[in-house]
């Protein structure tokens, strides 16, 4: 039950986190692990709101780099808004 198709999930994401009138959007960072994830859907979800990104994590050793990049972008945006 519920929403299970890519377009429905992306639209729901936009509706919940896209920011209403006078509200800021929440950036979404998606991480795809291994070769059996839905790259297209994760990328579309990450682009549903401004500032999001998609990372492909092929091996365990790539996790730190992907999270570091996403966290660095978040911290940079926070520092600009102080």
C-alpha positions as CSV (number, residue, x, y, z in Angstrom):
1,X,0.0,0.0,0.0
2,X,1.0,3.6,-0.4
3,X,3.0,5.3,-3.0
4,X,5.5,3.0,-4.7
5,X,6.2,4.5,-8.1
6,X,9.2,6.9,-8.8
7,X,7.1,9.9,-9.9
8,X,4.8,9.6,-6.9
9,X,7.7,9.4,-4.5
10,X,9.4,12.4,-6.1
11,X,6.2,14.5,-6.0
12,X,5.5,13.5,-2.4
13,X,9.1,14.6,-1.5
14,X,8.5,18.0,-3.2
15,X,5.3,18.4,-1.4
16,X,6.7,17.6,2.1
17,X,10.1,19.2,1.9
18,X,9.8,21.6,-1.0
19,X,9.0,24.6,1.3
20,X,5.6,26.3,1.3
21,X,5.0,29.9,1.0
22,X,7.5,31.8,3.2
23,X,9.4,28.5,4.1
24,X,12.8,27.3,3.0
25,X,13.3,24.1,1.1
26,X,15.1,21.2,2.8
27,X,17.9,19.8,0.7
28,X,18.0,16.0,0.2
29,X,21.2,14.1,-0.2
30,X,20.8,10.5,-1.5
31,X,23.3,7.7,-1.3
32,X,23.1,4.7,-3.6
33,X,25.0,1.6,-2.3
34,X,26.2,-1.1,-4.7
35,X,24.9,-1.9,-8.1
36,X,21.3,-2.9,-7.3
37,X,19.8,0.4,-6.3
38,X,17.5,2.7,-8.4
39,X,20.0,5.4,-9.5
40,X,17.4,7.3,-11.5
41,X,15.0,7.5,-8.6
42,X,17.6,8.5,-6.0
43,X,18.9,11.2,-8.4
44,X,15.4,12.5,-9.0
45,X,14.6,12.6,-5.3
46,X,17.8,14.5,-4.6
47,X,16.8,17.1,-7.2
48,X,13.3,17.4,-5.9
49,X,14.4,20.3,-3.7
50,X,17.1,22.9,-4.2
51,X,20.6,22.0,-3.0
52,X,20.4,18.2,-2.9
53,X,22.8,15.7,-4.4
54,X,23.1,12.1,-5.3
55,X,26.2,10.0,-4.5
56,X,27.0,6.5,-5.8
57,X,28.9,4.5,-3.2
58,X,30.3,1.5,-4.9
59,X,32.5,0.2,-2.1
60,X,32.6,0.6,1.7
61,X,35.8,2.7,1.4
62,X,33.8,5.3,-0.7
63,X,31.3,6.0,2.1
64,X,33.5,8.5,4.0
65,X,34.2,10.5,0.8
66,X,30.5,10.7,-0.2
67,X,29.3,11.7,3.3
68,X,32.2,14.2,3.7
69,X,31.2,15.9,0.4
70,X,27.6,16.1,1.4
71,X,28.3,17.3,4.9
72,X,30.9,19.9,3.6
73,X,28.2,21.4,1.3
74,X,25.8,21.6,4.2
75,X,28.3,23.3,6.5
76,X,29.3,25.7,3.8
77,X,25.7,26.8,3.3
78,X,25.2,27.2,7.1
79,X,28.3,29.3,7.3
80,X,27.0,31.6,4.5
81,X,23.7,32.1,6.3
82,X,25.2,33.1,9.7
